[in-house]
């Protein structure tokens, strides 16, 4: 199994996300409208950034490296998400 979480096909996280998406869509039924892609990205990004920042004790340099983004982008996203 790959140690790269981004390419880990069949990872437990992927399975959890798939179940959550199925459950959400089932709850919506035929009322699915709008941009689901943007909606899900917004819903995922806030807890992802919150938890990564907590994991690295608020160290933005380490968190940005773990996320694969530069620190300026991390700071902007934290500000936009109200997490700073």
N, CA, C and O atoms as a Tinker XYZ file with bonds, in Angstrom:
   336  protein
     1  N      0.844000   -1.200000    0.000000    73     2
     2  CA     0.000000    0.000000    0.000000    64     1     3
     3  C      0.873000    1.240000    0.000000    63     2     4     5
     4  O      1.876000    1.290000    0.712000    81     3
     5  N      0.515000    2.218000   -0.771000    73     3     6
     6  CA     1.271000    3.457000   -0.886000    64     5     7
     7  C      1.199000    4.259000    0.402000    63     6     8     9
     8  O      0.171000    4.266000    1.080000    81     7
     9  N      2.300000    4.940000    0.740000    73     7    10
    10  CA     2.285000    5.814000    1.912000    64     9    11
    11  C      1.766000    7.200000    1.558000    63    10    12    13
    12  O      1.617000    8.049000    2.437000    81    11
    13  N      1.491000    7.436000    0.292000    73    11    14
    14  CA     0.976000    8.714000   -0.180000    64    13    15
    15  C     -0.545000    8.722000   -0.041000    63    14    16    17
    16  O     -1.230000    8.024000   -0.788000    81    15
    17  N     -1.095000    9.509000    0.916000    73    15    18
    18  CA    -2.542000    9.482000    1.126000    64    17    19
    19  C     -3.329000    9.984000   -0.070000    63    18    20    21
    20  O     -4.505000    9.653000   -0.219000    81    19
    21  N     -2.694000   10.781000   -0.927000    73    19    22
    22  CA    -3.403000   11.322000   -2.090000    64    21    23
    23  C     -3.668000   10.230000   -3.111000    63    22    24    25
    24  O     -4.687000   10.273000   -3.799000    81    23
    25  N     -2.777000    9.249000   -3.228000    73    23    26
    26  CA    -2.949000    8.223000   -4.255000    64    25    27
    27  C     -3.409000    6.886000   -3.685000    63    26    28    29
    28  O     -3.383000    5.877000   -4.390000    81    27
    29  N     -3.821000    6.860000   -2.451000    73    27    30
    30  CA    -4.212000    5.607000   -1.802000    64    29    31
    31  C     -5.628000    5.217000   -2.206000    63    30    32    33
    32  O     -6.585000    5.467000   -1.473000    81    31
    33  N     -5.750000    4.607000   -3.369000    73    31    34
    34  CA    -7.066000    4.155000   -3.850000    64    33    35
    35  C     -7.646000    3.169000   -2.847000    63    34    36    37
    36  O     -6.943000    2.294000   -2.341000    81    35
    37  N     -8.912000    3.317000   -2.571000    73    35    38
    38  CA    -9.565000    2.425000   -1.618000    64    37    39
    39  C     -9.218000    2.730000   -0.170000    63    38    40    41
    40  O     -9.421000    1.894000    0.711000    81    39
    41  N     -8.695000    3.925000    0.079000    73    39    42
    42  CA    -8.321000    4.288000    1.441000    64    41    43
    43  C     -9.563000    4.392000    2.323000    63    42    44    45
    44  O    -10.659000    4.656000    1.827000    81    43
    45  N     -9.395000    4.187000    3.632000    73    43    46
    46  CA   -10.543000    4.327000    4.528000    64    45    47
    47  C    -11.202000    5.711000    4.432000    63    46    48    49
    48  O    -12.424000    5.817000    4.525000    81    47
    49  N    -10.412000    6.756000    4.247000    73    47    50
    50  CA   -10.994000    8.097000    4.121000    64    49    51
    51  C    -11.887000    8.176000    2.897000    63    50    52    53
    52  O    -12.993000    8.713000    2.960000    81    51
    53  N    -11.413000    7.648000    1.797000    73    51    54
    54  CA   -12.207000    7.666000    0.557000    64    53    55
    55  C    -13.534000    6.946000    0.763000    63    54    56    57
    56  O    -14.576000    7.403000    0.293000    81    55
    57  N    -13.490000    5.826000    1.461000    73    55    58
    58  CA   -14.702000    5.059000    1.729000    64    57    59
    59  C    -15.661000    5.843000    2.631000    63    58    60    61
    60  O    -16.871000    5.831000    2.410000    81    59
    61  N    -15.127000    6.514000    3.631000    73    59    62
    62  CA   -15.971000    7.331000    4.508000    64    61    63
    63  C    -16.615000    8.484000    3.737000    63    62    64    65
    64  O    -17.796000    8.781000    3.917000    81    63
    65  N    -15.834000    9.121000    2.887000    73    63    66
    66  CA   -16.364000   10.223000    2.089000    64    65    67
    67  C    -17.452000    9.719000    1.153000    63    66    68    69
    68  O    -18.504000   10.345000    1.026000    81    67
    69  N    -17.204000    8.594000    0.498000    73    67    70
    70  CA   -18.205000    8.036000   -0.422000    64    69    71
    71  C    -19.512000    7.743000    0.304000    63    70    72    73
    72  O    -20.587000    8.056000   -0.206000    81    71
    73  N    -19.429000    7.143000    1.493000    73    71    74
    74  CA   -20.648000    6.864000    2.271000    64    73    75
    75  C    -21.370000    8.150000    2.647000    63    74    76    77
    76  O    -22.596000    8.228000    2.566000    81    75
    77  N    -20.603000    9.166000    3.060000    73    75    78
    78  CA   -21.220000   10.436000    3.450000    64    77    79
    79  C    -21.908000   11.100000    2.256000    63    78    80    81
    80  O    -23.002000   11.647000    2.396000    81    79
    81  N    -21.275000   11.054000    1.095000    73    79    82
    82  CA   -21.873000   11.648000   -0.110000    64    81    83
    83  C    -23.143000   10.894000   -0.492000    63    82    84    85
    84  O    -24.163000   11.512000   -0.798000    81    83
    85  N    -23.086000    9.558000   -0.476000    73    83    86
    86  CA   -24.291000    8.766000   -0.789000    64    85    87
    87  C    -25.433000    9.108000    0.153000    63    86    88    89
    88  O    -26.569000    9.296000   -0.283000    81    87
    89  N    -25.131000    9.187000    1.444000    73    87    90
    90  CA   -26.156000    9.492000    2.446000    64    89    91
    91  C    -26.721000   10.898000    2.213000    63    90    92    93
    92  O    -27.933000   11.101000    2.285000    81    91
    93  N    -25.847000   11.857000    1.938000    73    91    94
    94  CA   -26.298000   13.230000    1.696000    64    93    95
    95  C    -27.207000   13.301000    0.472000    63    94    96    97
    96  O    -28.262000   13.933000    0.509000    81    95
    97  N    -26.784000   12.640000   -0.624000    73    95    98
    98  CA   -27.595000   12.660000   -1.841000    64    97    99
    99  C    -28.921000   11.938000   -1.644000    63    98   100   101
   100  O    -29.945000   12.365000   -2.176000    81    99
   101  N    -28.909000   10.855000   -0.889000    73    99   102
   102  CA   -30.157000   10.144000   -0.600000    64   101   103
   103  C    -31.108000   11.030000    0.188000    63   102   104   105
   104  O    -32.313000   11.036000   -0.064000    81   103
   105  N    -30.567000   11.776000    1.139000    73   103   106
   106  CA   -31.399000   12.695000    1.928000    64   105   107
   107  C    -31.995000   13.794000    1.054000    63   106   108   109
   108  O    -33.126000   14.223000    1.279000    81   107
   109  N    -31.234000   14.252000    0.052000    73   107   110
   110  CA   -31.738000   15.291000   -0.847000    64   109   111
   111  C    -32.790000   14.761000   -1.806000    63   110   112   113
   112  O    -33.710000   15.483000   -2.191000    81   111
   113  N    -32.654000   13.501000   -2.192000    73   111   114
   114  CA   -33.592000   12.927000   -3.159000    64   113   115
   115  C    -33.507000   13.626000   -4.497000    63   114   116   117
   116  O    -32.421000   13.822000   -5.042000    81   115
   117  N    -34.656000   13.999000   -5.019000    73   115   118
   118  CA   -34.716000   14.651000   -6.331000    64   117   119
   119  C    -34.497000   16.150000   -6.263000    63   118   120   121
   120  O    -34.607000   16.829000   -7.285000    81   119
   121  N    -34.191000   16.684000   -5.098000    73   119   122
   122  CA   -34.036000   18.134000   -4.957000    64   121   123
   123  C    -32.599000   18.598000   -5.172000    63   122   124   125
   124  O    -32.265000   19.734000   -4.835000    81   123
   125  N    -31.743000   17.741000   -5.726000    73   123   126
   126  CA   -30.342000   18.106000   -5.971000    64   125   127
   127  C    -30.293000   19.232000   -6.994000    63   126   128   129
   128  O    -30.721000   19.063000   -8.136000    81   127
   129  N    -29.773000   20.370000   -6.584000    73   127   130
   130  CA   -29.623000   21.525000   -7.471000    64   129   131
   131  C    -28.310000   22.220000   -7.154000    63   130   132   133
   132  O    -27.692000   21.969000   -6.119000    81   131
   133  N    -27.904000   23.078000   -8.037000    73   131   134
   134  CA   -26.735000   23.899000   -7.771000    64   133   135
   135  C    -25.431000   23.202000   -8.088000    63   134   136   137
   136  O    -25.393000   22.198000   -8.798000    81   135
   137  N    -24.377000   23.751000   -7.553000    73   135   138
   138  CA   -23.023000   23.293000   -7.835000    64   137   139
   139  C    -22.537000   22.396000   -6.707000    63   138   140   141
   140  O    -21.911000   22.872000   -5.760000    81   139
   141  N    -22.819000   21.106000   -6.802000    73   139   142
   142  CA   -22.414000   20.166000   -5.763000    64   141   143
   143  C    -20.900000   20.134000   -5.580000    63   142   144   145
   144  O    -20.408000   19.993000   -4.460000    81   143
   145  N    -20.170000   20.263000   -6.671000    73   143   146
   146  CA   -18.713000   20.234000   -6.587000    64   145   147
   147  C    -18.207000   21.332000   -5.655000    63   146   148   149
   148  O    -17.453000   21.048000   -4.725000    81   147
   149  N    -18.604000   22.560000   -5.886000    73   147   150
   150  CA   -18.167000   23.680000   -5.041000    64   149   151
   151  C    -18.671000   23.512000   -3.607000    63   150   152   153
   152  O    -17.950000   23.813000   -2.657000    81   151
   153  N    -19.900000   23.034000   -3.451000    73   151   154
   154  CA   -20.471000   22.822000   -2.132000    64   153   155
   155  C    -19.629000   21.836000   -1.330000    63   154   156   157
   156  O    -19.263000   22.112000   -0.188000    81   155
   157  N    -19.324000   20.686000   -1.927000    73   155   158
   158  CA   -18.559000   19.676000   -1.209000    64   157   159
   159  C    -17.146000   20.147000   -0.911000    63   158   160   161
   160  O    -16.614000   19.853000    0.160000    81   159
   161  N    -16.529000   20.869000   -1.830000    73   159   162
   162  CA   -15.186000   21.383000   -1.558000    64   161   163
   163  C    -15.199000   22.348000   -0.373000    63   162   164   165
   164  O    -14.308000   22.300000    0.475000    81   163
   165  N    -16.199000   23.219000   -0.310000    73   163   166
   166  CA   -16.309000   24.147000    0.829000    64   165   167
   167  C    -16.507000   23.386000    2.129000    63   166   168   169
   168  O    -15.906000   23.717000    3.151000    81   167
   169  N    -17.355000   22.362000    2.085000    73   167   170
   170  CA   -17.641000   21.573000    3.284000    64   169   171
   171  C    -16.415000   20.799000    3.766000    63   170   172   173
   172  O    -16.244000   20.604000    4.970000    81   171
   173  N    -15.579000   20.365000    2.858000    73   171   174
   174  CA   -14.388000   19.594000    3.211000    64   173   175
   175  C    -13.229000   20.480000    3.646000    63   174   176   177
   176  O    -12.495000   20.139000    4.573000    81   175
   177  N    -13.069000   21.604000    2.982000    73   175   178
   178  CA   -11.889000   22.442000    3.209000    64   177   179
   179  C    -11.795000   22.966000    4.641000    63   178   180   181
   180  O    -10.716000   22.931000    5.231000    81   179
   181  N    -12.870000   23.437000    5.198000    73   179   182
   182  CA   -12.813000   24.023000    6.549000    64   181   183
   183  C    -12.361000   23.011000    7.595000    63   182   184   185
   184  O    -11.420000   23.307000    8.332000    81   183
   185  N    -12.976000   21.834000    7.704000    73   183   186
   186  CA   -12.477000   20.891000    8.708000    64   185   187
   187  C    -11.076000   20.368000    8.389000    63   186   188   189
   188  O    -10.299000   20.096000    9.304000    81   187
   189  N    -10.745000   20.223000    7.104000    73   187   190
   190  CA    -9.400000   19.784000    6.734000    64   189   191
   191  C     -8.365000   20.772000    7.251000    63   190   192   193
   192  O     -7.403000   20.373000    7.907000    81   191
   193  N     -8.548000   22.045000    6.967000    73   191   194
   194  CA    -7.584000   23.053000    7.392000    64   193   195
   195  C     -7.559000   23.169000    8.916000    63   194   196   197
   196  O     -6.488000   23.303000    9.509000    81   195
   197  N     -8.722000   23.119000    9.545000    73   195   198
   198  CA    -8.788000   23.208000   11.011000    64   197   199
   199  C     -8.001000   22.069000   11.661000    63   198   200   201
   200  O     -7.211000   22.296000   12.577000    81   199
   201  N     -8.218000   20.861000   11.186000    73   199   202
   202  CA    -7.564000   19.702000   11.778000    64   201   203
   203  C     -6.072000   19.647000   11.472000    63   202   204   205
   204  O     -5.281000   19.263000   12.333000    81   203
   205  N     -5.679000   20.025000   10.264000    73   203   206
   206  CA    -4.251000   20.045000    9.930000    64   205   207
   207  C     -3.541000   21.102000   10.774000    63   206   208   209
   208  O     -2.444000   20.859000   11.277000    81   207
   209  N     -4.152000   22.260000   10.929000    73   207   210
   210  CA    -3.540000   23.302000   11.766000    64   209   211
   211  C     -3.414000   22.816000   13.208000    63   210   212   213
   212  O     -2.384000   23.041000   13.843000    81   211
   213  N     -4.426000   22.167000   13.724000    73   211   214
   214  CA    -4.367000   21.646000   15.095000    64   213   215
   215  C     -3.284000   20.581000   15.214000    63   214   216   217
   216  O     -2.552000   20.549000   16.203000    81   215
   217  N     -3.178000   19.718000   14.224000    73   215   218
   218  CA    -2.182000   18.642000   14.237000    64   217   219
   219  C     -0.766000   19.208000   14.319000    63   218   220   221
   220  O      0.095000   18.635000   14.985000    81   219
   221  N     -0.526000   20.323000   13.648000    73   219   222
   222  CA     0.802000   20.934000   13.640000    64   221   223
   223  C      0.911000   22.082000   14.638000    63   222   224   225
   224  O      1.804000   22.923000   14.529000    81   223
   225  N      0.010000   22.117000   15.604000    73   223   226
   226  CA     0.093000   23.101000   16.677000    64   225   227
   227  C      0.059000   24.542000   16.203000    63   226   228   229
   228  O      0.663000   25.417000   16.823000    81   227
   229  N     -0.642000   24.791000   15.111000    73   227   230
   230  CA    -0.761000   26.147000   14.580000    64   229   231
   231  C      0.407000   26.576000   13.712000    63   230   232   233
   232  O      0.424000   27.710000   13.233000    81   231
   233  N      1.378000   25.710000   13.494000    73   231   234
   234  CA     2.545000   26.052000   12.685000    64   233   235
   235  C      2.138000   26.062000   11.207000    63   234   236   237
   236  O      1.933000   25.013000   10.596000    81   235
   237  N      2.027000   27.266000   10.654000    73   235   238
   238  CA     1.550000   27.412000    9.280000    64   237   239
   239  C      2.528000   26.866000    8.256000    63   238   240   241
   240  O      2.106000   26.362000    7.215000    81   239
   241  N      3.812000   26.953000    8.522000    73   239   242
   242  CA     4.797000   26.443000    7.576000    64   241   243
   243  C      4.668000   24.932000    7.440000    63   242   244   245
   244  O      4.651000   24.410000    6.325000    81   243
   245  N      4.577000   24.235000    8.550000    73   243   246
   246  CA     4.449000   22.775000    8.515000    64   245   247
   247  C      3.093000   22.353000    7.944000    63   246   248   249
   248  O      3.011000   21.393000    7.178000    81   247
   249  N      2.026000   23.076000    8.320000    73   247   250
   250  CA     0.695000   22.751000    7.810000    64   249   251
   251  C      0.631000   22.940000    6.296000    63   250   252   253
   252  O      0.086000   22.097000    5.584000    81   251
   253  N      1.188000   24.044000    5.806000    73   251   254
   254  CA     1.193000   24.305000    4.367000    64   253   255
   255  C      1.966000   23.216000    3.630000    63   254   256   257
   256  O      1.533000   22.747000    2.577000    81   255
   257  N      3.110000   22.814000    4.183000    73   255   258
   258  CA     3.901000   21.750000    3.552000    64   257   259
   259  C      3.107000   20.449000    3.504000    63   258   260   261
   260  O      3.122000   19.754000    2.488000    81   259
   261  N      2.423000   20.116000    4.580000    73   259   262
   262  CA     1.629000   18.884000    4.616000    64   261   263
   263  C      0.482000   18.944000    3.616000    63   262   264   265
   264  O      0.139000   17.930000    3.007000    81   263
   265  N     -0.111000   20.115000    3.441000    73   263   266
   266  CA    -1.222000   20.278000    2.505000    64   265   267
   267  C     -0.759000   20.388000    1.053000    63   266   268   269
   268  O     -1.556000   20.242000    0.126000    81   267
   269  N      0.542000   20.648000    0.863000    73   267   270
   270  CA     1.070000   20.787000   -0.481000    64   269   271
   271  C      0.753000   22.127000   -1.114000    63   270   272   273
   272  O      0.643000   22.240000   -2.335000    81   271
   273  N      0.607000   23.150000   -0.268000    73   271   274
   274  CA     0.339000   24.505000   -0.753000    64   273   275
   275  C      1.362000   25.438000   -0.118000    63   274   276   277
   276  O      2.017000   25.073000    0.858000    81   275
   277  N      1.502000   26.646000   -0.672000    73   275   278
   278  CA     2.455000   27.560000   -0.048000    64   277   279
   279  C      1.803000   28.270000    1.143000    63   278   280   281
   280  O      0.579000   28.317000    1.263000    81   279
   281  N      2.636000   28.813000    2.006000    73   279   282
   282  CA     2.144000   29.395000    3.247000    64   281   283
   283  C      1.224000   30.597000    3.004000    63   282   284   285
   284  O      0.265000   30.802000    3.748000    81   283
   285  N      1.511000   31.386000    1.974000    73   283   286
   286  CA     0.644000   32.534000    1.670000    64   285   287
   287  C     -0.764000   32.060000    1.301000    63   286   288   289
   288  O     -1.753000   32.663000    1.716000    81   287
   289  N     -0.850000   30.983000    0.524000    73   287   290
   290  CA    -2.155000   30.425000    0.162000    64   289   291
   291  C     -2.871000   29.912000    1.401000    63   290   292   293
   292  O     -4.072000   30.125000    1.565000    81   291
   293  N     -2.131000   29.236000    2.270000    73   291   294
   294  CA    -2.733000   28.748000    3.517000    64   293   295
   295  C     -3.282000   29.914000    4.330000    63   294   296   297
   296  O     -4.420000   29.864000    4.797000    81   295
   297  N     -2.482000   30.960000    4.502000    73   295   298
   298  CA    -2.946000   32.121000    5.282000    64   297   299
   299  C     -4.212000   32.718000    4.676000    63   298   300   301
   300  O     -5.148000   33.057000    5.400000    81   299
   301  N     -4.243000   32.849000    3.347000    73   299   302
   302  CA    -5.430000   33.408000    2.684000    64   301   303
   303  C     -6.653000   32.521000    2.921000    63   302   304   305
   304  O     -7.727000   33.019000    3.259000    81   303
   305  N     -6.492000   31.207000    2.744000    73   303   306
   306  CA    -7.620000   30.293000    2.937000    64   305   307
   307  C     -8.092000   30.298000    4.392000    63   306   308   309
   308  O     -9.295000   30.273000    4.650000    81   307
   309  N     -7.152000   30.331000    5.347000    73   307   310
   310  CA    -7.529000   30.401000    6.764000    64   309   311
   311  C     -8.340000   31.664000    7.034000    63   310   312   313
   312  O     -9.347000   31.626000    7.741000    81   311
   313  N     -7.896000   32.775000    6.470000    73   311   314
   314  CA    -8.621000   34.041000    6.637000    64   313   315
   315  C    -10.005000   33.951000    6.009000    63   314   316   317
   316  O    -11.002000   34.334000    6.622000    81   315
   317  N    -10.060000   33.436000    4.765000    73   315   318
   318  CA   -11.356000   33.312000    4.068000    64   317   319
   319  C    -12.324000   32.409000    4.808000    63   318   320   321
   320  O    -13.534000   32.636000    4.794000    81   319
   321  N    -11.781000   31.373000    5.459000    73   319   322
   322  CA   -12.633000   30.406000    6.198000    64   321   323
   323  C    -12.915000   30.852000    7.636000    63   322   324   325
   324  O    -13.655000   30.188000    8.362000    81   323
   325  N    -12.324000   31.976000    8.042000    73   323   326
   326  CA   -12.526000   32.464000    9.411000    64   325   327
   327  C    -11.802000   31.621000   10.456000    63   326   328   329
   328  O    -12.254000   31.513000   11.596000    81   327
   329  N    -10.680000   31.027000   10.066000    73   327   330
   330  CA    -9.941000   30.146000   10.960000    64   329   331
   331  C     -8.655000   30.773000   11.503000    63   330   332   333
   332  O     -7.853000   30.077000   12.126000    81   331
   333  N     -8.446000   32.043000   11.284000    73   331   334
   334  CA    -7.205000   32.651000   11.773000    64   333   335
   335  C     -7.400000   33.405000   13.053000    63   334   336
   336  O     -6.447000   33.972000   13.588000    81   335
